[in-house]
């Protein structure tokens, strides 16, 4: 509750005030890292230590890639742990950018994870007395179809408020069984991956099923599309609130309760959006997301490149000084390239290609001029159907790709439980 009191105050500081506080914290962080974390012994220029940081000085620290982190191994751990950072917990990412990594959290980062979780609930003024249902990746804890129950929403919020119960189901459960479970559970709030929410809404629309108890959808872990937001409004008449986080980082940005843009959680992370020349992007520009964990002195990540892309926003009219991201656009491995030099995130809304025959569809770019369209169907498509799809993708992507159709029984999620409509094999 003391942290919530502080966070309530800090969010209304000006952007300049927040930035100055971040530089002050970063000065302490790099001093400790240079002296106690082997990974940074030679990465942090000694000329920066003890100086008042600026953006120009900060840019002298080289960007840390996922490959760098993997190569570092235990070298990322502090050999002189500080109080509150002396018990490390291993964090393994799902490898959604293609390379699984290992990082470490501390007691302090865990505390702030809970604080930002509580902030998100408070921002959106949820009725915590209702039931919370989560359908998400949970490893081997539960088999598909199995669920677990809890008396409250978790320590992040239940330590401050009396909450309703919570229930959990694996996202590996088939969609029809998920809907049956939701009808039994009657949650007020549902947390899941955007791709799973989309499939649930599509199923409910087809079967004319309503979820009358539902007040709001919460999403995390994948890119939330406008199509999914509109579908939830149409089918269930509920809003969707998204969260931007990474397993190795924690919360990066939360959606503004007034305007829907993403507020960077500056009290915990320093976020840079950089262009191809490693220069800061301006408002409206899209660049690579580079993050520094300001509160992790046990195994800090300094100027760590996530593999995500985001669009820089302008100061929010809600009055919060927390920096803004307009959109989280996707990962590098989800970008399409064409022989004429274009690079973009492809979009092919399901409403364009959906039919009674096509259950799932995924596009993979296997060469600069070739695509494999992976399809799960109830019955094989005709040659005319395939030709229509070929014309659709050629028009949609504005290039006549050579297309190969690959028929499969189903398209599985990744090991981390995520689903990607588009994949690229290109580097």
Buried (B, 14 or more C-beta within 10 A) or exposed (E): EEBEEEBEEBBEBEBEEBBBBBBEBBBEBBBBBBBBBBBBEEBBBEEBEEEEBEEEBBBEBBBBBBEBBEEBEEBBBBEEBEEBBEEBEEBEBBBBBBBBBBBBBBBBBBBBBBBBBBBBBBBBEBEBEBBBBBBBBBEEEBEEBEBEEBEBBBEBBBEBBEBBBBBBBBBBBEBEEBBBBBBEBEBBBBBBBBBBBBBBBBBBEEEEBEBEBBBBBBBBBBBBBEBBBBBBBEBBEBBBBBBBBBBBBBBBBBBBBEEBBBBBBBBBBBBBBBEEEBEBBEEEEBBBBBBBBBBBBBBBBBBBBBBBBBBBBEBBEBEBBBBBBBBBBBBBBBBBBBEEEEEEBBBBBBEEBEEEBBBBBBBBBBEEEEBBBBBBBEEEBEEEBBEBBBEEBBEBBEBEBEBEBEEEEEBEBBEBBBBBBBBBEEE
